[in-house]
Amino acid sequence: MARPVPGATAWRLEIHDELGSTSDRCVEQASLGAEAGLAIMARRQTSGRGSRGRDWQDPGGNLAFSVLLRPVEAEGAIGLWPFVAGLAFHGAILPTVHDPAQLRLKWPNDLLLGGCKTAGILIESGSDAAGRWLVIGFGANLRAAPSIAGRTLACVADYGTVPAPETVARAICVELDRWQAVWRSDGFGSLRAAWLERAHPIGTRLVVRDESGQVEGSFVGLDEQGMLLLGCADGLKRISTGEILLLDRDAAGVSGRAGT
C-alpha cells in the first residue's frame, strides 16, 4: 500500500454488516453537513446501484464501499473525478492480482480482469449548506462474480489472492489522496498519462452505445477534458458519455471478439 500523503484527508471508516446502499448512506450524511472523509463499507449491500441505472448485485464477500468528498476544484472539473477514482481503485486492487497486465481500466468507470468487468465506480454530486459534495461508490467482485444474463464478469479470486474488503477500502482512501495530490500539483495531463498506461491499449476496437444508437471505432486516447477519442471510418469522434463495449480483449491477454 502507498504511504499516506502529507495533508491527506481525515478519513473516518464506518463498517456495517448490511446496508441498502453505501452511496445512499453517504448522500444522506452529506445532506446533514458531514465533512469530507466519511468512508462507508458494507459487508453486504442489498440495494446497490451500478452505472446506467443497473443494480449492482452483491453475493457477499465482495466490496461495497463509498466515500464522501467536498471538492475544492471548479464545478466544471467534476468530469475529471472518474480518472482520480479509477486510478485509486486500480492501485488498491493491483497488489492482489498475480499478473498486473490482466488488470486494466476501461473508460469511464470500470476495471477489467482478463478483459471482463470486475469492478465499477459510480459518482454522484450535489450541494448543500456546507457546500458542494461528491460521493464516489466503489463496487468490486472480490470473492465471486454475480451471474447476469448476457454478460461475462470476472472476480479477483480467479486472478489472484482474495483480499479482505476492508483492506481494499483502506487502500482506496490512501490512493485517492495520492492521485488528488498528483492532479492538484501536476494537472490533468499527469492523470491522463497515468490512466492511459493502465487502460486497454491504443487501437483497441470499441463500440459506444447511447440513446441515439451506436458507433464502432478504434480507441485513440483521451482529450484534454477526459473525453474518449474514437477513430471511426468517417473521422475522429469525441465521446462524452455512453456505454463502452470492447470488441478486442487482447489488452488483457484474451483473444477473440466479445462484448464487455
N, C-alpha and C positions, 0 to 999 in steps of 0.2 A: 504494500500500500504506500502511496506517496505520503511524504511528510506534510503535516499541516502547514498551510500558507500563512505567513505573518499577516495580521489584520483580518484573519478569516472570520466567517460568520459564526456567531454564537449558536451552534446547533443544539436543539433540545429534542432528543429522540423519544417518542412515545411508541410503545409496542403493545398492540391489542391482540387478544386471541381471535376476535372476529369483529369485522366492521362491514357495513354495506359497501362503502367506498372510502378509501383513504383520501382521495381528492375532494370528495364532498365534505369530509371532516375538516380538511384544510380550508376550504372555501368558507365553511361556517365560522371557523376560528378567525379568518381574515375579516369577516363582517363584524366580529366582536372586537376588532382592533389588535389582534395578535401581531407580534413583531416578527420580522424576518428570522428564519432559522428554525421554525417549527417543522419537525420531520415526523411523519406518522407512518408506521408499518403495521400491517395486519397479517397474522398467521393464516387467516382465512378471510377472503373477501367475497361477499355474496352478490354484490351489485356493481362490479367493476365495469368501467367504460373504456372502450378502445377507440381507435381512430375511426372517423366517418360514421359515428353513431353505433358502432358494433359493441356488443357485450364482450367483456374480457373474462373468459372462463378461467376459474381457479380451482383445479382439482386438489389443491393442498400441497404444501411443501415448496411452493413457488414464491416469487417476490411480488408483493403488492405494497407499494411504497410511494408516498407523495411528500413534497416539501413546499413550504410557503416562503416566498421571497418578496422583498419590497424593492423593485429595481430602481436604480438611480439613472439609468440610461434614458435617452429621449424616448417618447412613446413610439416613435416610428421604428425603434430598434427591436420591437417585440418579435419581428420575424427572424431575428438572428439567434434568439434563445434556443431553438431546436439544435443548433450546432454546438452550443455550450453543453446542453443536456446530453446530446448524442456522444460527444467526446468524453464526458464524465461517465456515462453508462458504459461505454466501451472500455474505459480504463478500469472500471470496477469489476467487470466480467472477465477481462483478459487473463488475469492470473489463474483462473480456474480452468482454462482451456489448454489442452495438451499441444495443439498446433495453432499458434496465433494466426496463421494465414486463413484459417477457417472462419474467423470472426470478422465480419465486415459491416460497415454502416450502409444503410440504404436511405436515400432522400425521401421524405424529410425527417422521419421519426422512427425508423426501425433498425434493429440489429439482426443480422443473419448469421446462422451457423450452417456450414455446408450448403449455402445457397438458400436455406429455408428460414423463415422468420422464427426467431426465438425470443424476441423482446420488442417492446414498443414504448413510446413516450406520448403522453397527452398533455398539452399545455393549455391552461385557461388563465384569463386575466380579467381584471376589473379594477374598480377604485372604490374607496370608502372615505370616511372622515380622517383616517390615518394616512391616506394617500393611495397610490397605485399598489396593487398586489399582483403576484404571479404565482400560480400553483402548477407545479410540474409533477405529473404522475408517471411512475416507472413500473412497468409490469414485465416480468421475465419468467420464462419456463425454465426453472432450475432442475427440479426433480422429474417432472413429467410434462408432456405437451398435450393439450386437450385435443380431442378428435372433433374436427369440424369438416363437414362435407365440402368437397371441392378444394380444400386447402391442405398443403403439406407443411406441418410445423415441426420445429426442432426443439430439443431441450439440452441444457448444459450436460446433463448426465450422460448423454450419448457421445459427448466430445471432450469430456474432462472430468474433473472432480466436483461433486455437488457441494457448493458452499452453503453455510447457514444463511438464510435470508437476511438476518440482522447484520452479518458480516458484509454482505453486499451493500446493504443500506448505509452503513457507516462509511464504506469506501466511496459510495456515490457522493456523500457530503464532502469528503476530502477532495475528490476530483472536481466537484462543482466549484469549490473555492479556487482550485488550481486554474481551471480554464476561464473563470471570470477574471482572474488576475492577468492571464495572458491577453484576453480581449481588451481589458482596460489599459494595459501598458503598451501593447503592440498593435492593436486594432484588429478589425475583422479579417484582414488579409492573412494573419497568422492562424486564425481559427480555420479559415477556408483551406489553407495548405495542409494543416493537420488533419482536417476532416477528409480531404481527398486522399491522403496517404492511407486512410483506414477504410475507404469505401471500395466498392467494386470498381474495376479499372476503367479508364477512359476507353471508349469503344464498345462497352457492353451494350447489347441490344435491349431496348426498353419499350414498353407500351405504357402510355399515360392515358388514363381514363378520367373523365369528368362528366358533368351533367350534359355537355354538348356532344359527347361522343368519345372517340379515342384516336390517338395518333401514335405511330411507331417510328422509332429512330434510334440513333446511337448516342450514348452518353458522352458529352463533350466536356462537361465540367460544371462549375458554378460561376455566376456573375458576381459583381461587387455587392449586390443586395441579397445574395444567397439563393437566387432563382436557379433552377435547374436548366442547363443548356442542352438542348436536344437537337442533334443533327438529323434533319429529315430530307426526303427527296426534293422538297421544294424550298429548302434553306434552313437556316438556324432558327429555332424557336426557343423563347424564354418561358419557362413553366413556373407559375407562381403557386399553383395548387393542383391537386389531382391524386389519384391512386396510381402508384407505380408498380408495374409487373416486370420482373426480369425475364427476358427470353433466353439470355445466355447466363448460365450459372457457373461457368468456368472460373469466375472471380474467386470462388470459394472452393475450388478443386472439384467441382461437379460438372460433368459434361452433359450435353444434350439440351433440349429445349423444354422449358417448364415454366409455369407461372408461379410467382411468389408474392 
